[in-house]
């Protein structure tokens, strides 16, 4: 893909300070886009912008804005500034998200469960809500929602996370149908195990890690750049006839079963994992 494909495009990447979001931002800047990254930690965002600006040789540019994607005023303001930074807004990568504490459903904490749903589902919906008018004004564009293989493969003990990622996919499919006449495309990406800062918490000599590798036909873990390559394609006009799709980037893991995280649940007995309530103090 030549740099002219994204030259001058205004693109927003939420959760762009680390991991997959950071890789997506670097890839899009490399292709000449005017990228705005956002997140909640200003120091991390500033460090990422400086790193990308110094390492990526291109005609693109990058800026950051602090933003909590569950705050509608934050999202509205950030999208407006992202549109002003480029020649209008042509793309959004709704990458901000995450999981929470692991526990069986009957022992899930309501506040934590709700937090995860808000971060993933509400955060993505707000990005859709406030980007659509700008994307339409730019004669159409592309919106990529960051899902996970957890949206369709069981991930034991993950609580709200699988439901949240499935919710993102539902939003992408419906939005693709609603805004297709405005030439706005919506797709979801489903990463498997990607070697990000968060996933470094999984010991490489653990049963959890082995469960990922044994269920992955390509026999390894992915890199953030592997996801960024797919996102770049979906943002660009090379994918102009693709919308409403949920695409795996997982080394084939989705051909098998989800990972086994039971090793991490050291605070629960086997009986509690099978439905017993904790004993009264």
ZIVEN-V856573 format. One record per residue. SS is DSSP state (helix for helix, strand for strand, loop for the rest). PHI is phi in degrees with one decimal (* if undefined). BURIAL is + if it has 9 or more other ideal C-beta (glycine too) atoms within 8 Angstrom, else -. Layout:
SS,PHI,BURIAL
SS,PHI,BURIAL
This chain:
loop,*,+
loop,-82.0,-
helix,-62.7,+
helix,-64.1,-
helix,-61.6,+
loop,-119.8,+
loop,-59.4,+
loop,80.4,+
loop,-63.9,+
strand,-86.3,+
strand,-132.3,+
strand,-104.3,+
strand,-122.0,+
strand,-82.2,+
loop,59.5,+
loop,-90.7,+
loop,-82.1,+
loop,-144.9,+
helix,52.6,+
helix,-63.5,+
helix,-60.8,+
helix,-62.6,+
helix,-64.7,+
helix,-62.8,+
helix,-60.9,+
helix,-61.8,+
helix,-65.5,+
helix,-72.0,+
helix,-63.0,+
helix,-58.1,+
loop,-91.6,+
loop,97.1,+
loop,-77.5,+
strand,-98.9,+
strand,-102.4,+
strand,-110.1,+
strand,-103.4,+
strand,-141.6,+
strand,-177.9,+
loop,-95.1,-
loop,-110.4,-
helix,-62.8,-
helix,-59.2,-
helix,-66.8,+
helix,-63.0,+
helix,-61.7,+
helix,-63.1,+
helix,-66.6,+
helix,-60.1,+
helix,-63.7,-
helix,-66.3,-
helix,-65.7,+
helix,-62.4,+
helix,-84.7,-
helix,-100.3,-
loop,-95.7,+
loop,-97.4,-
loop,-165.5,+
loop,-93.6,-
loop,-80.9,+
strand,-148.0,-
strand,-144.9,+
strand,-138.1,+
strand,-129.1,+
strand,-139.7,+
strand,-77.9,+
loop,-162.5,+
loop,-100.1,-
loop,-69.4,+
loop,-90.7,-
loop,-105.0,-
helix,-61.8,-
helix,-64.4,-
helix,-60.0,+
helix,-64.2,+
helix,-57.5,+
helix,-64.7,+
helix,-65.8,+
helix,-66.5,+
helix,-60.7,+
helix,-71.6,+
helix,-66.2,+
helix,-66.9,+
helix,-70.6,-
helix,-71.6,+
loop,-106.9,+
loop,-84.9,-
loop,85.0,+
strand,-99.0,+
strand,-116.1,+
strand,-158.3,+
strand,-134.6,+
strand,-113.9,+
strand,-85.6,+
loop,-96.0,+
loop,-59.6,+
loop,175.6,+
loop,154.2,-
loop,-106.9,-
loop,-145.5,+
loop,-64.4,-
loop,-88.8,+
loop,-169.3,+
loop,-63.9,+
helix,-59.0,-
helix,-72.7,-
helix,-119.7,+
loop,-69.5,+
loop,-81.6,-
helix,-61.6,-
helix,-63.7,-
helix,-69.5,+
helix,-59.4,+
helix,-66.6,+
helix,-58.1,+
helix,-66.4,+
helix,-62.4,+
helix,-63.0,+
helix,-59.3,+
helix,-84.2,+
helix,-79.1,+
helix,-63.7,+
helix,-59.2,+
helix,-68.5,+
helix,-60.6,+
helix,-63.9,+
helix,-66.4,+
helix,-63.6,+
helix,-53.0,+
helix,-94.2,+
helix,-91.3,+
helix,-54.0,+
helix,-60.2,-
helix,-73.4,+
helix,-64.8,+
helix,-64.6,+
helix,-62.1,-
loop,-88.7,+
loop,65.3,-
loop,105.4,+
strand,-177.6,+
strand,-134.3,+
strand,-121.0,+
strand,-117.0,+
strand,-97.0,+
strand,-90.2,+
loop,-98.0,+
loop,-170.3,+
helix,-64.0,+
helix,-67.8,+
helix,-69.4,+
loop,-137.4,-
loop,-113.1,+
loop,-60.0,-
loop,-123.8,+
loop,-55.7,-
loop,74.5,+
loop,-83.6,+
loop,58.6,+
helix,-75.8,+
helix,-60.2,+
helix,-60.5,+
helix,-64.4,-
helix,-65.2,+
helix,-70.0,+
helix,-64.0,+
helix,-64.6,+
helix,-59.5,+
helix,-64.6,+
helix,-63.1,-
helix,-62.2,+
helix,-62.7,+
helix,-66.8,+
helix,-67.7,-
helix,-64.6,+
helix,-60.5,+
helix,-72.3,-
helix,-66.6,-
helix,-110.3,+
helix,-55.5,+
helix,-60.6,-
helix,-92.0,+
loop,63.0,-
strand,-108.4,+
strand,-101.4,+
strand,-131.2,+
strand,-140.6,+
strand,-116.7,+
strand,-114.2,+
strand,-115.2,+
strand,-69.0,+
loop,-94.6,+
loop,-72.0,+
strand,-116.8,+
loop,-74.4,+
loop,-107.0,+
loop,-59.1,-
helix,-65.1,-
helix,-73.6,+
helix,-65.6,-
helix,-70.4,-
loop,-89.3,+
loop,-59.1,-
loop,-72.3,-
loop,-108.0,-
loop,-101.7,+
helix,-63.8,-
helix,-62.2,+
helix,-62.7,+
helix,-60.4,-
helix,-67.9,+
helix,-68.8,+
helix,-64.2,+
helix,-67.4,-
loop,-97.6,+
loop,-113.4,+
loop,-55.2,-
loop,-79.2,-
loop,67.0,-
loop,-157.3,-
loop,-109.7,+
strand,-86.7,+
loop,-113.4,-
helix,-53.8,+
helix,-65.4,-
helix,-66.8,+
helix,-72.6,+
helix,-60.7,+
helix,-63.9,+
helix,-69.7,+
helix,-61.4,+
helix,-58.9,+
helix,-62.1,+
helix,-70.0,+
helix,-73.0,+
loop,-78.9,+
helix,-72.0,-
helix,-62.5,-
helix,-109.7,+
loop,-62.3,-
loop,-110.2,-
loop,-119.2,-
loop,-154.4,+
loop,73.0,+
loop,-108.8,-
strand,-120.1,+
strand,-112.6,+
strand,-78.8,+
strand,-135.9,+
loop,-144.9,+
loop,65.9,+
loop,91.2,+
helix,-56.9,+
helix,-67.5,+
helix,-79.4,-
loop,-114.6,-
loop,-128.5,-
loop,-69.6,+
loop,-73.7,+
loop,-113.3,+
loop,-101.4,+
helix,-57.7,-
helix,-56.0,+
helix,-80.4,-
loop,-90.4,+
loop,-75.4,-
loop,-87.3,-
loop,-120.2,+
loop,-82.1,-
helix,-59.9,-
helix,-66.4,-
helix,-65.7,+
helix,-65.6,+
loop,-98.9,-
loop,124.1,-
loop,-72.2,-
loop,-84.5,-
loop,-59.7,-
loop,-68.1,-
loop,-64.4,-
loop,-70.1,-
